[in-house]
Every structure is written in C-alpha cells, then in structure tokens.
Amino acid sequence: MASSVTDSNFSSLVSNSKGFVLVDFWAEWCGPCRQLSPIIDEISQMMEGKVAVYKLNIGENPESASQLSIQSIPSLVLFKDGVKVDVQVGFKSKTVLIDWLQSKVSA
C-alpha cells in the first residue's frame, strides 16, 4: 500500500531521495483520483524495491503541489534522485501505468 507524503516531509521522502519515487497527487473530492487509488496501491506492491510510491492529498498539502505546478489531478509524478523525470495526468489503466513505469525504471 502506498504511503502518504505531506508538505512537511516531502523534502526528506521525495526531493532528497535516491532512486525512483512516484507521487500520486490527489484530492478527496476527485472521482478519478478515488478510482486510481487501489491501482496505485497495487503498483506500490508490484514495484516494491524499485520505486517508492507515495500519495499526496493536495487539499491538505497544497504547498508541494504548487511548487511542482500541479494543474490537474490525478497527477502522477515520477522522480529519480529527487528530480522530476516524467508526469502522467488523469486516470490511466493499471497496464498503461506499469508499462510507463517499467520503461522509465529500466531505461
């Protein structure tokens, strides 16, 4: 299951991390975000040891989303060694997301 990240621990868990980190920017009121949540949890288990996966509720943590210019949710942002590598915006199927992640992680 994906862990939560907040504005207060974003730097230590994401910006200063080594390796790949995926952050799901979401909100309670967002229907597609709620649909994506169980998929993100599955991906977290499947990619364990390769990609750290976190969820950030933009309603409770607007600062991190603002700093990264998150305009739409759900937004999945992939980081490598603290640097933004790629973004997926909107609901995507589990297959599409796994293919996307594997192409980035194995590149």
N, C-alpha and C positions, 0 to 999 in steps of 0.2 A: 504494500500500500504506500502511495506517495505521501511524503511528509509535508507539513506546512512550513512555509517560509514567511517571514514578516519583514516590514521595513527595518526593524531593529537588528535582525540577524541576516539580512540579505547579503551584506558585505562578506561576513565570515563564511556563509554557506555557498554563495554563488560567485561573487566578484573575486574573492581571494582563493577560490578552489583550484585544485589541479584536476585535470581530466575533463570529462564531459558532464554537463549539468543541463537538465531540461526543466524549465519552469513553465507551469500552466497558469496563465493569468486569467482569472475567472471572477464571477460575482454570483451571489445567491439568486438574484432576480433574472439571471440569464439562462433561458431554457437550453440552448445548445451547450452551454457550459456544464449543466447538470447531466446532459446526455453523454458528454465526453468524460466525465469524472470516472466512471468504472473502467473505461478504456485506458485512461491514464494510470489507474491502479494496476491493471493487468500489465501494461508496458513496464511499469516500475519493477514488477516481479520478474518479467522476462529479461529485462536489460540489467538486472542486478549485477554489480561488479563492473559494468561497462559504462553505465550512465546513472548518475544520481538524479532522482526525479522529485520535484517539489511542486506544490500548489500555492499560489499567492492570491488571496482574496483582495481584489482591488478596492472594494468598498471599505475594508478595514485597514488597508495598506496602500494608500494612493501614491505615496512618495516614490516607491520603486517603479511603479507603472509609469508615472510621469517622467522620471529620469530616462526611461527607455523609450519614451514616446509611444506607448501602447495606445492605439486609437480605437481598436475594436477588440471584442472578446467573443469567444475564447481566442487567446493568442498563445501559441507555444513557442518559446524562445529557447534555442539551443546555444549553450555557451561551451567554449573549450578554454581551459585555463583562465577563466574569468572574462573572456572576450566573447561578445555576441557573434555567433557563426551563421545562424540562419533562423528564420521565423516561418511558422505556419499559422495562418489566420483563418478562423471559422472552424466549424465541425468537419472533421475528417474521419474516415473509417480507420479501424484498427490496422488493417492491412496497409493502407496508404501511409500511416504514421510509422509503422515498423519498417517499411521499405525506406522511408525518408531517413529515419534514424540510422539504420544499418548502413545506408550509403554514406552518411556523414562520419559515422564512427569508424568505419573500415577504410575510409579514404586516406 
